[in-house]
Amino acid sequence: MSRQINFNAEEEYERIEYPGRVENTDRMIATLGGISNISKVLGDEKKRLELRFHPDNPYNKPAFGDSIANTGVLLSISVRRHKKDKTRPPQYTVRVLGYCSRSFTFETLCDFQYLPLYSTPRSDDANAAEEIKYALEQVLPRNAADLDYFKREETPLIALPELFARVDTVYGHTYRFDRSEDGQHEVLGLVTKSTYDPRDAVYFNMVDAFPTDPDTEVVKRLKIKYVSDEQYARVKKLFDECPIWTRYALLYESDVSHDKLKCIIPSLAFYFNNGPWRAMYVRFGYDPRKDFKSRYYQTFDFRLRFGFGVSEFVYSRRQRQAAAGAEEEQSNDLVQDINYPYFDEHKLPRSRQCVLRYCDVHLQKIQDMLEKIPTPLTGAICNERTGWLPPNFDSLAREIVCATISEILRNHYRKEHLASEVAAEAVPQAEGEEYDGEDEELIEEDMEVDEDELQTSSATENFTDKNIEQLLSNITS
């Protein structure tokens, strides 16, 4: 027989799952910091509950309990048995004392606990067993006025780690061995998520053959992603015309969305992770190591210093994309569009870092330098680091691009300076206003300029030019 008393909805409790068998409630509360500390944690939704196994020992790092939102009820069950008649069934009384909506659990990792334990012999006998003693009072002074602690000649040694664990949660990582040929540098490394499919990425070297056909799984992916024949044909036509492309150039020329292009490119080309054609997509079956014309498609990595002056016009790609929906700025006429994959002579680059092909740099000096490279002998192959280009060719190309950017900025600042001077000197004439004779005399007097004023004006122009030159050298150096 059982009996149930009604539920009391006004009583709310907090549950703490203590990781241990409690024999003394007071000592258990002391390990949690006392009633005051428990009340502070319960009053804040973000605080963690500290559990110190030795509250008086400052050398222990606490274990932390996290709050979890769950639902539960607190039951009180009492059993009444008949003392004389053992055959009678017991009577159960169930009372619902209240409910709880949050609980604290200690499921995180616990760091090592360092205790001031020292072994002392039980007797003067050398073979006697040693006794382990907990001597915290010998390591710490009792209070600030404990002068006896500082007068001790011998103090027990306690060796603590320089740094405790920074996290107490478990993270699931996938580890791999670094496959080196000699086996001397086999270290564990994390497998990071790559932007590119590993089946399409190829490491450049002078020995291995490059892929000639796409993976079968990539071809199946075209049907799953609903890529139309027209979109596939547009990208294929571009690779037929030119064997090597950048991703931004394919997006610009094909007018295919980024999601569709990610499925089409692996079926037509592979990707170089390193080498002279780094970050380029190369058509299957094409070997740039054997074709001298592939020098036009080598990687030109240009990075602009993000210093004072240039930040007014050129942003990082992430900042430009974030501000794509904002109003157009006046500097858009001076800077190339963020999706434009080429570098023109009369505009600033689209972002701080531009990865282009050399044929995408529309500067006549650089194109003439590419044409003047002597043709190698028949059967020659490129260099593993510089490709078909001579050493320091990329440095010369960067100097030319920096000089072009300096000239663009120099002309822009000079135009702004002249426009500001004209705007300051120009005085608009009111409608219907007539000049009298006195005004004509004033005009004639103003036109008589002293030589001192001319020297002051020329000095001001020279000072302005020096400031512009110093600014440009800081940007492009």
PLY file of the C-alpha trace (Angstrom):
ply
format ascii 1.0
element vertex 477
property float x
property float y
property float z
element edge 476
property int vertex1
property int vertex2
end_header
0.00 0.00 0.00
1.33 3.43 -0.92
0.26 6.97 -0.38
1.21 10.15 -2.30
1.11 13.72 -1.04
0.45 16.59 -3.48
3.27 18.35 -5.28
4.58 21.62 -3.82
5.33 23.89 -6.80
6.75 26.73 -4.75
9.88 24.93 -3.53
12.79 25.08 -5.99
16.10 23.31 -5.34
19.58 23.30 -6.86
21.25 19.95 -7.37
25.00 19.39 -6.96
26.34 15.99 -8.03
29.26 15.69 -5.65
32.00 13.37 -7.04
32.54 11.37 -3.88
30.92 9.60 -0.96
29.84 12.13 1.63
30.37 11.10 5.26
30.71 14.57 6.77
28.43 17.27 5.38
30.43 20.15 6.86
33.67 18.98 5.28
31.89 18.46 1.98
30.59 22.05 2.03
34.10 23.28 2.93
35.55 21.64 -0.22
33.02 23.65 -2.27
34.13 26.94 -0.72
31.53 27.19 1.99
27.93 28.31 1.95
28.86 31.85 0.88
30.76 30.69 -2.20
28.01 28.25 -3.15
25.43 31.04 -2.88
27.49 33.29 -5.18
27.77 30.55 -7.81
24.08 29.73 -7.64
23.21 33.39 -8.11
25.23 33.66 -11.36
24.38 31.59 -14.41
27.90 31.73 -15.87
30.08 30.93 -12.85
31.57 27.50 -12.31
31.52 25.70 -8.98
35.00 25.04 -7.58
35.82 21.82 -5.76
39.04 21.81 -3.73
39.89 18.45 -2.20
42.19 20.20 0.27
40.69 23.62 0.98
43.63 24.79 3.08
46.25 23.77 0.52
46.92 26.58 -2.00
49.04 24.29 -4.19
46.03 22.39 -5.52
44.19 23.36 -8.66
40.42 22.93 -8.18
38.10 20.79 -10.24
35.23 22.72 -11.80
31.57 21.83 -12.01
29.43 23.16 -14.86
25.76 24.00 -14.63
23.40 21.99 -16.82
19.79 22.88 -17.43
17.58 19.87 -16.72
14.34 19.00 -14.98
13.95 16.93 -11.83
11.90 16.51 -8.69
12.96 15.89 -5.09
11.12 12.96 -3.52
10.86 11.88 0.11
9.94 8.22 0.50
9.23 6.77 3.95
8.57 3.09 4.63
6.54 1.84 7.63
6.75 -1.83 8.57
4.72 -3.71 11.18
6.94 -4.84 14.04
4.81 -7.71 15.30
3.29 -9.04 12.10
6.14 -9.52 9.64
3.82 -10.86 6.98
1.96 -7.60 6.55
3.17 -5.57 3.55
5.02 -2.32 4.28
3.35 1.02 3.81
5.09 3.55 1.55
4.55 7.27 1.78
5.81 9.43 -1.13
6.11 13.17 -0.80
7.20 15.58 -3.54
9.26 18.23 -1.76
9.98 20.40 -4.76
11.57 20.59 -8.19
14.92 21.59 -9.70
15.69 23.14 -13.08
19.49 23.20 -12.88
22.23 20.92 -11.65
26.03 21.07 -11.31
28.08 18.13 -12.57
31.84 17.54 -12.33
32.53 15.84 -15.67
35.67 17.74 -16.68
39.25 16.57 -16.20
40.92 17.02 -12.83
44.49 18.28 -12.77
47.29 16.74 -10.69
47.08 17.45 -6.97
50.33 18.42 -5.22
50.46 17.67 -1.49
53.22 18.60 0.97
53.91 14.98 1.97
57.24 14.10 3.53
58.65 10.77 4.71
60.17 10.53 8.14
61.66 7.40 9.76
59.64 5.83 12.56
62.79 5.20 14.62
66.52 5.72 14.59
67.03 2.35 12.95
68.18 2.71 9.34
66.06 -0.26 8.25
62.94 1.03 9.94
59.89 1.84 7.87
59.24 5.44 6.95
56.11 7.37 7.85
54.40 9.71 5.35
53.42 12.96 7.05
51.22 15.79 5.76
53.14 18.91 6.80
51.44 21.95 5.30
52.25 24.10 8.34
55.96 23.64 7.64
55.63 25.02 4.11
53.32 27.98 4.75
53.51 30.58 7.54
50.58 30.64 9.93
49.98 34.37 9.41
51.75 37.55 8.37
53.30 37.97 11.84
54.77 34.44 11.93
58.43 35.40 12.31
59.46 31.90 13.32
58.77 30.71 9.79
61.40 33.04 8.35
63.94 32.09 11.02
63.89 28.40 10.11
67.14 27.02 8.78
65.61 24.05 6.97
62.32 24.19 5.09
60.81 21.16 3.35
61.00 21.28 -0.42
57.86 21.14 -2.54
58.32 20.98 -6.33
55.40 22.52 -8.23
54.96 22.68 -12.01
55.58 25.98 -13.71
52.18 25.91 -15.39
49.02 23.92 -14.76
46.77 22.65 -17.53
45.10 25.46 -19.44
41.92 23.57 -20.29
39.99 20.85 -18.52
37.86 19.61 -21.41
38.62 16.85 -23.91
38.92 17.74 -27.59
38.72 15.17 -30.33
41.63 15.55 -32.76
42.73 13.32 -35.61
46.50 12.89 -35.59
48.76 11.67 -38.31
52.47 10.97 -38.73
54.56 13.22 -40.93
55.72 10.87 -43.67
59.31 11.87 -44.24
61.64 9.85 -46.43
64.47 9.53 -43.93
62.18 8.87 -40.96
64.17 11.22 -38.71
61.48 13.88 -38.47
58.42 11.79 -37.74
56.42 14.11 -35.50
52.73 14.22 -34.80
50.74 16.93 -36.53
47.12 17.93 -36.59
45.06 17.24 -39.70
43.55 20.62 -40.43
40.55 21.13 -42.63
41.75 22.30 -46.03
39.87 24.56 -48.41
40.69 22.25 -51.31
39.86 18.62 -51.89
42.99 16.52 -51.19
42.27 14.45 -54.29
42.79 17.55 -56.47
45.80 19.09 -54.68
49.25 18.21 -56.05
52.68 19.02 -54.65
55.07 20.34 -57.30
58.30 18.41 -57.85
60.57 17.50 -60.76
60.12 13.71 -60.58
56.49 12.63 -60.26
54.01 12.75 -63.10
51.00 15.04 -62.81
47.39 13.76 -63.02
45.89 13.26 -66.45
42.31 12.29 -65.57
39.88 13.37 -62.84
38.78 11.18 -59.97
35.65 9.10 -60.51
34.02 10.51 -57.37
34.45 14.02 -58.73
32.57 13.14 -61.91
29.70 11.73 -59.86
29.57 14.92 -57.83
28.67 16.91 -60.97
25.37 15.08 -61.26
24.57 15.43 -57.57
25.16 19.20 -57.56
22.96 19.71 -60.68
25.65 21.37 -62.79
24.22 22.25 -66.20
25.96 21.37 -69.45
26.19 25.04 -70.36
28.07 25.92 -67.19
30.42 22.98 -67.64
31.05 23.92 -71.28
31.90 27.51 -70.40
34.58 26.49 -67.91
35.93 23.78 -70.23
36.26 26.31 -73.04
38.40 28.52 -70.82
40.76 25.63 -70.01
40.96 24.78 -73.71
42.04 28.33 -74.48
44.46 28.60 -71.55
45.77 25.60 -69.56
46.37 27.45 -66.24
43.96 29.71 -64.36
43.41 31.34 -61.00
40.14 30.82 -59.18
39.15 34.49 -59.34
39.88 34.64 -63.06
37.63 31.63 -63.66
34.85 33.21 -61.60
35.16 36.45 -63.54
35.43 35.02 -67.05
32.97 32.12 -66.79
30.25 33.95 -64.84
29.52 30.70 -62.95
28.62 30.77 -59.26
31.23 29.81 -56.69
29.33 26.71 -55.54
29.01 25.33 -59.06
32.60 26.20 -59.92
33.89 24.19 -56.94
32.32 21.10 -58.50
33.38 21.80 -62.10
37.07 22.63 -61.58
38.12 19.27 -60.03
36.76 17.49 -63.11
38.91 19.59 -65.46
42.06 20.57 -63.55
44.24 19.89 -60.54
45.57 22.36 -57.98
49.21 23.16 -57.13
50.00 23.51 -53.42
53.50 24.85 -53.95
56.08 25.59 -56.61
56.25 28.25 -59.35
52.56 27.69 -60.17
51.35 27.76 -56.57
47.59 28.36 -56.05
46.93 27.73 -59.76
44.53 25.30 -61.42
46.21 23.33 -64.21
44.36 21.41 -66.91
44.62 17.62 -66.70
47.31 16.28 -69.02
49.24 19.58 -69.21
52.78 19.63 -67.82
54.08 23.19 -67.28
57.59 21.83 -66.63
57.98 21.03 -70.34
56.28 24.05 -71.93
58.26 27.30 -72.10
55.04 29.29 -72.67
53.86 28.40 -69.18
56.12 31.17 -67.83
53.26 33.60 -68.50
51.07 31.65 -66.07
53.49 31.43 -63.15
52.34 32.77 -59.78
52.92 36.44 -59.04
52.26 37.00 -55.33
52.13 40.72 -54.62
51.51 42.05 -51.09
51.01 45.69 -50.31
52.10 47.13 -46.99
49.07 48.10 -44.94
50.50 51.38 -43.73
49.39 54.97 -43.44
47.92 56.33 -46.66
47.16 53.12 -48.51
44.57 51.98 -45.94
42.40 54.84 -47.17
41.92 53.04 -50.49
42.99 49.38 -50.31
41.44 47.02 -47.75
41.90 43.36 -47.00
39.67 41.05 -49.03
37.54 40.20 -45.99
36.94 43.89 -45.24
36.06 44.63 -48.86
33.57 41.80 -49.00
32.01 42.86 -45.70
31.50 46.37 -47.05
30.18 45.18 -50.42
26.60 46.05 -49.55
27.50 49.50 -48.20
27.45 52.73 -50.15
30.09 53.20 -52.84
32.99 55.33 -51.74
34.68 58.03 -53.75
37.88 55.98 -53.90
36.21 53.26 -56.00
37.31 55.10 -59.14
40.89 54.71 -57.99
40.75 51.05 -56.86
39.98 47.99 -58.96
36.81 46.03 -58.32
37.14 43.27 -55.71
36.15 40.61 -58.25
38.43 41.92 -61.03
41.24 39.32 -61.41
43.76 41.51 -63.25
46.08 44.39 -62.40
45.74 47.48 -64.59
48.17 50.32 -64.93
45.90 53.16 -63.83
44.21 51.62 -60.75
45.27 50.38 -57.35
45.16 46.62 -56.61
41.88 45.14 -55.40
43.20 43.99 -52.00
46.29 43.88 -49.82
47.42 40.53 -51.24
46.93 39.63 -54.90
47.77 36.20 -56.29
47.92 36.63 -60.06
49.45 35.09 -63.11
52.16 37.13 -64.79
49.93 37.48 -67.85
47.28 39.08 -65.58
49.62 41.98 -64.74
48.80 44.48 -67.51
52.05 46.44 -67.33
54.04 46.75 -70.53
57.42 46.65 -68.76
56.70 43.27 -67.18
55.31 41.81 -70.40
58.41 42.98 -72.29
60.61 41.32 -69.67
58.73 38.04 -70.18
59.20 38.28 -73.94
62.92 38.93 -73.68
63.66 35.76 -71.71
65.80 33.60 -74.02
64.26 30.37 -75.28
65.89 27.31 -73.64
67.35 24.40 -75.55
65.19 21.55 -76.78
64.33 19.09 -74.02
65.15 21.50 -71.21
62.98 21.57 -68.11
62.24 24.39 -65.71
63.74 25.15 -62.32
62.00 23.71 -59.28
61.85 27.06 -57.47
61.75 29.76 -60.17
60.15 27.84 -63.03
61.06 29.26 -66.44
61.91 32.69 -65.04
65.44 33.83 -64.14
66.39 34.44 -60.51
65.12 37.69 -58.91
62.58 38.14 -61.69
59.76 38.34 -59.15
61.64 41.02 -57.19
62.04 43.17 -60.29
58.36 42.72 -61.12
57.37 43.81 -57.61
59.54 46.93 -57.90
57.78 47.86 -61.13
54.34 47.34 -59.57
55.35 49.38 -56.50
56.58 52.20 -58.72
53.28 52.14 -60.63
51.27 52.30 -57.40
53.44 55.17 -56.15
52.79 57.12 -59.33
49.03 56.54 -59.06
48.95 57.76 -55.47
51.26 60.68 -56.25
48.96 61.94 -59.00
45.92 61.44 -56.78
47.36 63.44 -53.87
48.54 66.22 -56.19
45.08 66.53 -57.72
43.52 66.69 -54.25
46.06 69.32 -53.18
45.42 71.48 -56.25
41.65 71.07 -55.91
41.77 72.16 -52.26
43.85 75.26 -53.18
41.47 76.23 -55.98
38.46 75.77 -53.71
40.09 77.96 -51.05
41.01 80.76 -53.45
37.79 80.75 -55.48
35.25 83.34 -54.19
31.77 82.95 -55.71
30.18 86.14 -57.02
26.66 86.89 -55.75
23.93 87.11 -58.34
23.30 90.67 -59.50
26.39 92.11 -57.78
28.23 94.90 -59.63
31.84 95.99 -59.21
32.62 99.64 -58.67
35.84 101.48 -59.29
37.24 100.77 -55.84
36.98 97.02 -56.42
38.90 97.32 -59.70
41.70 99.12 -57.88
41.81 96.34 -55.29
42.06 93.72 -58.03
44.96 95.55 -59.66
46.73 95.76 -56.30
46.25 92.05 -55.66
47.80 91.18 -59.01
51.04 92.88 -57.99
52.81 89.98 -56.29
56.10 90.39 -54.49
59.04 88.12 -55.08
58.92 87.08 -51.43
55.41 85.72 -51.90
56.53 83.74 -54.97
59.39 82.19 -53.02
57.01 81.30 -50.17
54.60 79.66 -52.63
57.34 77.60 -54.31
58.67 76.53 -50.91
55.19 75.36 -49.92
54.90 73.29 -53.12
58.31 71.69 -52.51
57.31 70.87 -48.92
54.10 69.25 -50.17
56.01 67.16 -52.75
58.45 65.97 -50.07
55.59 64.88 -47.85
54.02 62.93 -50.70
57.33 61.26 -51.57
57.91 60.26 -47.94
54.37 58.85 -47.71
54.76 56.79 -50.87
58.11 55.39 -49.77
56.50 54.17 -46.53
53.67 52.50 -48.45
55.63 50.62 -51.10
58.94 49.91 -49.31
0 1
1 2
2 3
3 4
4 5
5 6
6 7
7 8
8 9
9 10
10 11
11 12
12 13
13 14
14 15
15 16
16 17
17 18
18 19
19 20
20 21
21 22
22 23
23 24
24 25
25 26
26 27
27 28
28 29
29 30
30 31
31 32
32 33
33 34
34 35
35 36
36 37
37 38
38 39
39 40
40 41
41 42
42 43
43 44
44 45
45 46
46 47
47 48
48 49
49 50
50 51
51 52
52 53
53 54
54 55
55 56
56 57
57 58
58 59
59 60
60 61
61 62
62 63
63 64
64 65
65 66
66 67
67 68
68 69
69 70
70 71
71 72
72 73
73 74
74 75
75 76
76 77
77 78
78 79
79 80
80 81
81 82
82 83
83 84
84 85
85 86
86 87
87 88
88 89
89 90
90 91
91 92
92 93
93 94
94 95
95 96
96 97
97 98
98 99
99 100
100 101
101 102
102 103
103 104
104 105
105 106
106 107
107 108
108 109
109 110
110 111
111 112
112 113
113 114
114 115
115 116
116 117
117 118
118 119
119 120
120 121
121 122
122 123
123 124
124 125
125 126
126 127
127 128
128 129
129 130
130 131
131 132
132 133
133 134
134 135
135 136
136 137
137 138
138 139
139 140
140 141
141 142
142 143
143 144
144 145
145 146
146 147
147 148
148 149
149 150
150 151
151 152
152 153
153 154
154 155
155 156
156 157
157 158
158 159
159 160
160 161
161 162
162 163
163 164
164 165
165 166
166 167
167 168
168 169
169 170
170 171
171 172
172 173
173 174
174 175
175 176
176 177
177 178
178 179
179 180
180 181
181 182
182 183
183 184
184 185
185 186
186 187
187 188
188 189
189 190
190 191
191 192
192 193
193 194
194 195
195 196
196 197
197 198
198 199
199 200
200 201
201 202
202 203
203 204
204 205
205 206
206 207
207 208
208 209
209 210
210 211
211 212
212 213
213 214
214 215
215 216
216 217
217 218
218 219
219 220
220 221
221 222
222 223
223 224
224 225
225 226
226 227
227 228
228 229
229 230
230 231
231 232
232 233
233 234
234 235
235 236
236 237
237 238
238 239
239 240
240 241
241 242
242 243
243 244
244 245
245 246
246 247
247 248
248 249
249 250
250 251
251 252
252 253
253 254
254 255
255 256
256 257
257 258
258 259
259 260
260 261
261 262
262 263
263 264
264 265
265 266
266 267
267 268
268 269
269 270
270 271
271 272
272 273
273 274
274 275
275 276
276 277
277 278
278 279
279 280
280 281
281 282
282 283
283 284
284 285
285 286
286 287
287 288
288 289
289 290
290 291
291 292
292 293
293 294
294 295
295 296
296 297
297 298
298 299
299 300
300 301
301 302
302 303
303 304
304 305
305 306
306 307
307 308
308 309
309 310
310 311
311 312
312 313
313 314
314 315
315 316
316 317
317 318
318 319
319 320
320 321
321 322
322 323
323 324
324 325
325 326
326 327
327 328
328 329
329 330
330 331
331 332
332 333
333 334
334 335
335 336
336 337
337 338
338 339
339 340
340 341
341 342
342 343
343 344
344 345
345 346
346 347
347 348
348 349
349 350
350 351
351 352
352 353
353 354
354 355
355 356
356 357
357 358
358 359
359 360
360 361
361 362
362 363
363 364
364 365
365 366
366 367
367 368
368 369
369 370
370 371
371 372
372 373
373 374
374 375
375 376
376 377
377 378
378 379
379 380
380 381
381 382
382 383
383 384
384 385
385 386
386 387
387 388
388 389
389 390
390 391
391 392
392 393
393 394
394 395
395 396
396 397
397 398
398 399
399 400
400 401
401 402
402 403
403 404
404 405
405 406
406 407
407 408
408 409
409 410
410 411
411 412
412 413
413 414
414 415
415 416
416 417
417 418
418 419
419 420
420 421
421 422
422 423
423 424
424 425
425 426
426 427
427 428
428 429
429 430
430 431
431 432
432 433
433 434
434 435
435 436
436 437
437 438
438 439
439 440
440 441
441 442
442 443
443 444
444 445
445 446
446 447
447 448
448 449
449 450
450 451
451 452
452 453
453 454
454 455
455 456
456 457
457 458
458 459
459 460
460 461
461 462
462 463
463 464
464 465
465 466
466 467
467 468
468 469
469 470
470 471
471 472
472 473
473 474
474 475
475 476
